[in-house]
Amino acid sequence: MNRRKFVSAIAVGSLLGASNGALAQFGSLGKLKDAVKGGSGAAGDNTSGGISSWKQAAEVFASAKTEFSSAVTSLTNISADIADALELKSEAAVLRQEAESLQSKGDAMGTADLDVISKNSESTHELISAKLEAADNLSGEQLAALGQAAVDYVPLMITTIGVAKKVKDTVSGVSGLGMPGFTDGKAALSAGKEIPKLGPKMVTFSIDAVKTGSSLIKLMNTKGVATPDLSELDSQFSDFA
């Protein structure tokens, strides 16, 4: 899925530079800088990305994780349907198992869960692309299955972009808050450790997913599959990435 790594082009704005010391203590500042651009607030503004407290950040990020898990679960199941249509049965089964596992995680999803599904999705999409490239004549059943998958794929990719924007703003927003303390609550302390690590991974995964999905749909079209218009997806993605 990777195509490696599209997020390398996204640089952190001056806002993140103002809080290097605080975020470095969570051990993930380098990843944060590589993956996340500054949010909607100005440099030095503690409300960047609409985040004004660690309590709020924890709540917003937990909600984003739930939305992200749901979107990625659906995307993974669609990838499994595409793999099935191309006779990649064992790969489809693995993706469905991972989708089920991720769905059960919800806002408890961690970096390890995302790493596993990212790795297997990448390898499966490479097989899917190779199979499509080599296909001279898809059957009517295959054309129908792939066409339906494409129709389902596009709105989910748009949803994933929306969630990634929320995550990016949250990561950027906490950069002006300093470090959470015990008075901020247990959820805030946990968020202070998790957001700089998991947030950029979620953004990276989202960008890779949209790049890969868009490429697959365009490839399907060259093989006679009726595919939906991608202009809205392209617009949403260009505004984000």
Short mmCIF file of the C-alpha atoms (twelve columns), coordinates in Angstrom:
data_MODEL
# 
_entry.id   MODEL 
# 
loop_
_atom_site.group_PDB 
_atom_site.id 
_atom_site.type_symbol 
_atom_site.label_atom_id 
_atom_site.label_alt_id 
_atom_site.label_comp_id 
_atom_site.label_asym_id 
_atom_site.label_seq_id 
_atom_site.Cartn_x 
_atom_site.Cartn_y 
_atom_site.Cartn_z 
_atom_site.pdbx_PDB_model_num 
ATOM 1   C CA . MET A 1   0.000   0.000   0.000   1 
ATOM 2   C CA . ASN A 2   2.885   2.196   0.788   1 
ATOM 3   C CA . ARG A 3   4.622   3.593   -2.351  1 
ATOM 4   C CA . ARG A 4   7.005   4.923   -0.003  1 
ATOM 5   C CA . LYS A 5   6.343   7.265   1.829   1 
ATOM 6   C CA . PHE A 6   4.004   9.877   0.529   1 
ATOM 7   C CA . VAL A 7   4.027   11.658  3.844   1 
ATOM 8   C CA . SER A 8   7.707   12.514  3.469   1 
ATOM 9   C CA . ALA A 9   6.547   15.539  1.493   1 
ATOM 10  C CA . ILE A 10  4.542   16.880  4.436   1 
ATOM 11  C CA . ALA A 11  6.686   19.161  6.608   1 
ATOM 12  C CA . VAL A 12  5.875   20.513  10.022  1 
ATOM 13  C CA . GLY A 13  5.139   24.221  10.266  1 
ATOM 14  C CA . SER A 14  6.643   26.661  12.676  1 
ATOM 15  C CA . LEU A 15  4.029   25.767  15.285  1 
ATOM 16  C CA . LEU A 16  5.649   22.424  15.973  1 
ATOM 17  C CA . GLY A 17  9.063   24.002  16.222  1 
ATOM 18  C CA . ALA A 18  7.854   26.095  19.145  1 
ATOM 19  C CA . SER A 19  7.242   23.019  21.276  1 
ATOM 20  C CA . ASN A 20  10.114  20.665  20.439  1 
ATOM 21  C CA . GLY A 21  11.115  20.150  24.066  1 
ATOM 22  C CA . ALA A 22  7.682   19.094  25.249  1 
ATOM 23  C CA . LEU A 23  6.939   16.616  22.481  1 
ATOM 24  C CA . ALA A 24  10.460  15.205  22.447  1 
ATOM 25  C CA . GLN A 25  9.851   13.907  25.966  1 
ATOM 26  C CA . PHE A 26  7.239   11.573  24.527  1 
ATOM 27  C CA . GLY A 27  9.882   10.078  22.227  1 
ATOM 28  C CA . SER A 28  8.173   10.670  18.881  1 
ATOM 29  C CA . LEU A 29  8.921   14.194  17.736  1 
ATOM 30  C CA . GLY A 30  10.838  13.014  14.683  1 
ATOM 31  C CA . LYS A 31  7.880   10.992  13.432  1 
ATOM 32  C CA . LEU A 32  5.566   13.870  14.193  1 
ATOM 33  C CA . LYS A 33  7.620   16.262  12.080  1 
ATOM 34  C CA . ASP A 34  7.857   13.823  9.191   1 
ATOM 35  C CA . ALA A 35  4.152   13.062  9.080   1 
ATOM 36  C CA . VAL A 36  2.142   16.061  10.162  1 
ATOM 37  C CA . LYS A 37  1.854   19.582  8.910   1 
ATOM 38  C CA . GLY A 38  0.826   22.466  11.161  1 
ATOM 39  C CA . GLY A 39  -2.905  22.785  11.873  1 
ATOM 40  C CA . SER A 40  -5.238  25.696  11.371  1 
ATOM 41  C CA . GLY A 41  -3.935  27.842  14.229  1 
ATOM 42  C CA . ALA A 42  -1.113  30.371  14.061  1 
ATOM 43  C CA . ALA A 43  2.338   29.777  15.508  1 
ATOM 44  C CA . GLY A 44  2.290   29.952  19.277  1 
ATOM 45  C CA . ASP A 45  -1.530  29.704  19.408  1 
ATOM 46  C CA . ASN A 46  -2.599  27.065  21.935  1 
ATOM 47  C CA . THR A 47  -5.888  26.588  20.100  1 
ATOM 48  C CA . SER A 48  -4.194  25.298  16.938  1 
ATOM 49  C CA . GLY A 49  -6.451  22.779  15.253  1 
ATOM 50  C CA . GLY A 50  -9.241  23.803  17.657  1 
ATOM 51  C CA . ILE A 51  -7.557  21.995  20.561  1 
ATOM 52  C CA . SER A 52  -7.437  24.031  23.786  1 
ATOM 53  C CA . SER A 53  -6.746  21.366  26.445  1 
ATOM 54  C CA . TRP A 54  -5.353  17.874  26.851  1 
ATOM 55  C CA . LYS A 55  -8.765  16.682  28.010  1 
ATOM 56  C CA . GLN A 56  -10.265 17.893  24.758  1 
ATOM 57  C CA . ALA A 57  -7.397  16.385  22.763  1 
ATOM 58  C CA . ALA A 58  -7.949  12.991  24.403  1 
ATOM 59  C CA . GLU A 59  -11.673 13.078  23.608  1 
ATOM 60  C CA . VAL A 60  -11.201 14.191  19.993  1 
ATOM 61  C CA . PHE A 61  -8.458  11.636  19.356  1 
ATOM 62  C CA . ALA A 62  -10.476 8.780   20.867  1 
ATOM 63  C CA . SER A 63  -13.388 9.706   18.589  1 
ATOM 64  C CA . ALA A 64  -11.065 9.933   15.572  1 
ATOM 65  C CA . LYS A 65  -9.627  6.499   16.353  1 
ATOM 66  C CA . THR A 66  -13.108 4.982   16.416  1 
ATOM 67  C CA . GLU A 67  -14.001 6.616   13.094  1 
ATOM 68  C CA . PHE A 68  -10.662 5.601   11.621  1 
ATOM 69  C CA . SER A 69  -11.019 1.977   12.729  1 
ATOM 70  C CA . SER A 70  -14.481 1.829   11.171  1 
ATOM 71  C CA . ALA A 71  -13.332 3.363   7.873   1 
ATOM 72  C CA . VAL A 72  -10.219 1.211   7.601   1 
ATOM 73  C CA . THR A 73  -12.225 -1.900  8.483   1 
ATOM 74  C CA . SER A 74  -14.571 -1.163  5.585   1 
ATOM 75  C CA . LEU A 75  -11.697 -0.345  3.216   1 
ATOM 76  C CA . THR A 76  -9.994  -3.612  4.138   1 
ATOM 77  C CA . ASN A 77  -13.158 -5.607  3.525   1 
ATOM 78  C CA . ILE A 78  -13.524 -3.988  0.100   1 
ATOM 79  C CA . SER A 79  -9.916  -4.897  -0.668  1 
ATOM 80  C CA . ALA A 80  -10.802 -8.456  0.330   1 
ATOM 81  C CA . ASP A 81  -13.762 -8.394  -2.084  1 
ATOM 82  C CA . ILE A 82  -11.442 -7.242  -4.884  1 
ATOM 83  C CA . ALA A 83  -8.957  -9.986  -4.020  1 
ATOM 84  C CA . ASP A 84  -11.783 -12.540 -4.070  1 
ATOM 85  C CA . ALA A 85  -12.936 -11.371 -7.486  1 
ATOM 86  C CA . LEU A 86  -9.414  -11.939 -8.792  1 
ATOM 87  C CA . GLU A 87  -9.161  -15.429 -7.251  1 
ATOM 88  C CA . LEU A 88  -6.802  -14.346 -4.475  1 
ATOM 89  C CA . LYS A 89  -8.802  -16.308 -1.918  1 
ATOM 90  C CA . SER A 90  -6.231  -16.816 0.839   1 
ATOM 91  C CA . GLU A 91  -5.195  -13.165 0.749   1 
ATOM 92  C CA . ALA A 92  -8.843  -12.117 0.962   1 
ATOM 93  C CA . ALA A 93  -9.341  -14.333 4.006   1 
ATOM 94  C CA . VAL A 94  -6.374  -12.774 5.807   1 
ATOM 95  C CA . LEU A 95  -7.658  -9.258  5.124   1 
ATOM 96  C CA . ARG A 96  -11.107 -10.124 6.456   1 
ATOM 97  C CA . GLN A 97  -9.625  -11.531 9.645   1 
ATOM 98  C CA . GLU A 98  -7.609  -8.372  10.152  1 
ATOM 99  C CA . ALA A 99  -10.636 -6.198  9.428   1 
ATOM 100 C CA . GLU A 100 -12.636 -8.068  12.050  1 
ATOM 101 C CA . SER A 101 -9.829  -7.665  14.572  1 
ATOM 102 C CA . LEU A 102 -9.470  -3.946  13.883  1 
ATOM 103 C CA . GLN A 103 -13.212 -3.383  14.153  1 
ATOM 104 C CA . SER A 104 -13.213 -4.977  17.592  1 
ATOM 105 C CA . LYS A 105 -10.468 -2.599  18.732  1 
ATOM 106 C CA . GLY A 106 -12.296 0.674   18.098  1 
ATOM 107 C CA . ASP A 107 -10.635 3.462   20.070  1 
ATOM 108 C CA . ALA A 108 -8.301  0.883   21.659  1 
ATOM 109 C CA . MET A 109 -6.432  0.527   18.372  1 
ATOM 110 C CA . GLY A 110 -2.675  0.879   18.778  1 
ATOM 111 C CA . THR A 111 0.350   1.284   16.535  1 
ATOM 112 C CA . ALA A 112 0.955   -2.497  16.422  1 
ATOM 113 C CA . ASP A 113 -2.570  -3.125  15.080  1 
ATOM 114 C CA . LEU A 114 -2.069  -0.550  12.361  1 
ATOM 115 C CA . ASP A 115 1.372   -1.904  11.455  1 
ATOM 116 C CA . VAL A 116 -0.011  -5.417  10.910  1 
ATOM 117 C CA . ILE A 117 -2.911  -4.397  8.704   1 
ATOM 118 C CA . SER A 118 -0.697  -1.965  6.773   1 
ATOM 119 C CA . LYS A 119 1.874   -4.655  5.989   1 
ATOM 120 C CA . ASN A 120 -0.618  -7.264  4.801   1 
ATOM 121 C CA . SER A 121 -2.709  -4.735  2.883   1 
ATOM 122 C CA . GLU A 122 0.391   -3.554  1.048   1 
ATOM 123 C CA . SER A 123 1.398   -7.032  -0.047  1 
ATOM 124 C CA . THR A 124 -2.141  -7.931  -1.088  1 
ATOM 125 C CA . HIS A 125 -2.578  -4.750  -3.100  1 
ATOM 126 C CA . GLU A 126 0.644   -5.516  -4.941  1 
ATOM 127 C CA . LEU A 127 -0.795  -8.911  -5.888  1 
ATOM 128 C CA . ILE A 128 -4.112  -7.333  -6.884  1 
ATOM 129 C CA . SER A 129 -2.354  -4.798  -9.106  1 
ATOM 130 C CA . ALA A 130 -0.245  -7.492  -10.756 1 
ATOM 131 C CA . LYS A 131 -3.318  -9.670  -11.359 1 
ATOM 132 C CA . LEU A 132 -5.248  -6.775  -12.861 1 
ATOM 133 C CA . GLU A 133 -2.326  -5.754  -15.053 1 
ATOM 134 C CA . ALA A 134 -2.101  -9.289  -16.428 1 
ATOM 135 C CA . ALA A 135 -5.860  -9.716  -16.954 1 
ATOM 136 C CA . ASP A 136 -6.785  -9.688  -20.643 1 
ATOM 137 C CA . ASN A 137 -10.454 -10.554 -20.330 1 
ATOM 138 C CA . LEU A 138 -12.345 -10.262 -17.071 1 
ATOM 139 C CA . SER A 139 -15.551 -12.265 -16.805 1 
ATOM 140 C CA . GLY A 140 -18.914 -10.575 -16.445 1 
ATOM 141 C CA . GLU A 141 -19.033 -11.690 -12.824 1 
ATOM 142 C CA . GLN A 142 -15.605 -10.196 -12.165 1 
ATOM 143 C CA . LEU A 143 -16.520 -6.925  -13.881 1 
ATOM 144 C CA . ALA A 144 -19.643 -6.640  -11.737 1 
ATOM 145 C CA . ALA A 145 -17.816 -7.434  -8.489  1 
ATOM 146 C CA . LEU A 146 -14.984 -5.033  -9.212  1 
ATOM 147 C CA . GLY A 147 -17.410 -2.318  -10.296 1 
ATOM 148 C CA . GLN A 148 -19.359 -2.595  -7.046  1 
ATOM 149 C CA . ALA A 149 -16.127 -2.528  -5.056  1 
ATOM 150 C CA . ALA A 150 -15.081 0.667   -6.832  1 
ATOM 151 C CA . VAL A 151 -18.444 2.306   -6.090  1 
ATOM 152 C CA . ASP A 152 -18.090 1.440   -2.389  1 
ATOM 153 C CA . TYR A 153 -14.414 2.382   -2.288  1 
ATOM 154 C CA . VAL A 154 -14.660 6.064   -3.257  1 
ATOM 155 C CA . PRO A 155 -16.892 7.430   -0.443  1 
ATOM 156 C CA . LEU A 156 -14.899 5.468   2.120   1 
ATOM 157 C CA . MET A 157 -11.672 7.023   0.902   1 
ATOM 158 C CA . ILE A 158 -13.262 10.463  1.210   1 
ATOM 159 C CA . THR A 159 -14.328 9.585   4.765   1 
ATOM 160 C CA . THR A 160 -10.795 8.417   5.555   1 
ATOM 161 C CA . ILE A 161 -9.388  11.744  4.349   1 
ATOM 162 C CA . GLY A 162 -11.814 13.566  6.647   1 
ATOM 163 C CA . VAL A 163 -10.728 11.523  9.654   1 
ATOM 164 C CA . ALA A 164 -7.070  12.049  8.775   1 
ATOM 165 C CA . LYS A 165 -7.632  15.813  8.712   1 
ATOM 166 C CA . LYS A 166 -9.070  15.624  12.229  1 
ATOM 167 C CA . VAL A 167 -6.094  13.561  13.395  1 
ATOM 168 C CA . LYS A 168 -3.616  15.947  11.790  1 
ATOM 169 C CA . ASP A 169 -5.264  18.943  13.465  1 
ATOM 170 C CA . THR A 170 -5.237  17.137  16.812  1 
ATOM 171 C CA . VAL A 171 -1.538  16.296  16.570  1 
ATOM 172 C CA . SER A 172 -0.770  19.859  15.560  1 
ATOM 173 C CA . GLY A 173 -3.053  21.239  18.254  1 
ATOM 174 C CA . VAL A 174 -1.376  19.479  21.167  1 
ATOM 175 C CA . SER A 175 1.996   20.914  20.188  1 
ATOM 176 C CA . GLY A 176 1.067   24.166  21.912  1 
ATOM 177 C CA . LEU A 177 -0.177  22.593  25.132  1 
ATOM 178 C CA . GLY A 178 3.057   21.510  26.769  1 
ATOM 179 C CA . MET A 179 3.027   18.213  28.651  1 
ATOM 180 C CA . PRO A 180 -0.141  16.907  30.314  1 
ATOM 181 C CA . GLY A 181 -0.033  16.603  34.091  1 
ATOM 182 C CA . PHE A 182 -1.865  14.447  36.607  1 
ATOM 183 C CA . THR A 183 -4.464  17.157  37.056  1 
ATOM 184 C CA . ASP A 184 -5.431  16.728  33.401  1 
ATOM 185 C CA . GLY A 185 -6.613  13.201  34.103  1 
ATOM 186 C CA . LYS A 186 -5.625  9.673   33.156  1 
ATOM 187 C CA . ALA A 187 -7.020  9.893   29.623  1 
ATOM 188 C CA . ALA A 188 -4.981  13.039  28.956  1 
ATOM 189 C CA . LEU A 189 -1.785  11.424  30.231  1 
ATOM 190 C CA . SER A 190 -2.376  8.455   27.955  1 
ATOM 191 C CA . ALA A 191 -3.168  10.745  25.021  1 
ATOM 192 C CA . GLY A 192 0.057   12.664  25.623  1 
ATOM 193 C CA . LYS A 193 2.023   9.496   24.956  1 
ATOM 194 C CA . GLU A 194 -0.151  8.104   22.189  1 
ATOM 195 C CA . ILE A 195 -0.994  11.060  19.957  1 
ATOM 196 C CA . PRO A 196 2.588   11.863  18.824  1 
ATOM 197 C CA . LYS A 197 3.193   8.169   18.004  1 
ATOM 198 C CA . LEU A 198 -0.092  6.869   16.606  1 
ATOM 199 C CA . GLY A 199 -1.412  10.088  15.072  1 
ATOM 200 C CA . PRO A 200 1.251   10.380  12.334  1 
ATOM 201 C CA . LYS A 201 0.865   6.667   11.548  1 
ATOM 202 C CA . MET A 202 -2.862  7.179   11.030  1 
ATOM 203 C CA . VAL A 203 -2.191  10.095  8.691   1 
ATOM 204 C CA . THR A 204 0.419   8.082   6.790   1 
ATOM 205 C CA . PHE A 205 -1.908  5.095   6.471   1 
ATOM 206 C CA . SER A 206 -4.727  7.316   5.217   1 
ATOM 207 C CA . ILE A 207 -2.599  8.920   2.519   1 
ATOM 208 C CA . ASP A 208 -1.245  5.560   1.391   1 
ATOM 209 C CA . ALA A 209 -4.766  4.051   1.367   1 
ATOM 210 C CA . VAL A 210 -6.138  6.819   -0.828  1 
ATOM 211 C CA . LYS A 211 -3.169  6.705   -3.199  1 
ATOM 212 C CA . THR A 212 -3.473  2.935   -3.544  1 
ATOM 213 C CA . GLY A 213 -7.254  2.870   -3.833  1 
ATOM 214 C CA . SER A 214 -7.302  5.594   -6.453  1 
ATOM 215 C CA . SER A 215 -4.646  3.783   -8.494  1 
ATOM 216 C CA . LEU A 216 -6.571  0.511   -8.303  1 
ATOM 217 C CA . ILE A 217 -9.786  2.124   -9.484  1 
ATOM 218 C CA . LYS A 218 -8.009  3.767   -12.415 1 
ATOM 219 C CA . LEU A 219 -6.427  0.426   -13.292 1 
ATOM 220 C CA . MET A 220 -9.823  -1.297  -13.115 1 
ATOM 221 C CA . ASN A 221 -11.172 1.239   -15.576 1 
ATOM 222 C CA . THR A 222 -8.500  0.322   -18.116 1 
ATOM 223 C CA . LYS A 223 -9.715  -3.287  -17.878 1 
ATOM 224 C CA . GLY A 224 -13.313 -2.450  -18.758 1 
ATOM 225 C CA . VAL A 225 -14.682 -2.057  -15.227 1 
ATOM 226 C CA . ALA A 226 -17.347 0.643   -14.860 1 
ATOM 227 C CA . THR A 227 -15.886 2.923   -12.191 1 
ATOM 228 C CA . PRO A 228 -17.186 6.099   -10.494 1 
ATOM 229 C CA . ASP A 229 -15.913 9.608   -11.082 1 
ATOM 230 C CA . LEU A 230 -12.895 10.445  -8.912  1 
ATOM 231 C CA . SER A 231 -13.000 14.241  -9.141  1 
ATOM 232 C CA . GLU A 232 -14.386 14.775  -5.618  1 
ATOM 233 C CA . LEU A 233 -11.863 12.347  -4.166  1 
ATOM 234 C CA . ASP A 234 -9.013  14.047  -6.032  1 
ATOM 235 C CA . SER A 235 -10.189 17.451  -4.796  1 
ATOM 236 C CA . GLN A 236 -10.471 16.349  -1.167  1 
ATOM 237 C CA . PHE A 237 -7.107  14.629  -1.313  1 
ATOM 238 C CA . SER A 238 -5.270  17.530  -2.943  1 
ATOM 239 C CA . ASP A 239 -6.620  19.896  -0.285  1 
ATOM 240 C CA . PHE A 240 -5.319  17.559  2.419   1 
ATOM 241 C CA . ALA A 241 -2.016  16.244  1.106   1 
# 
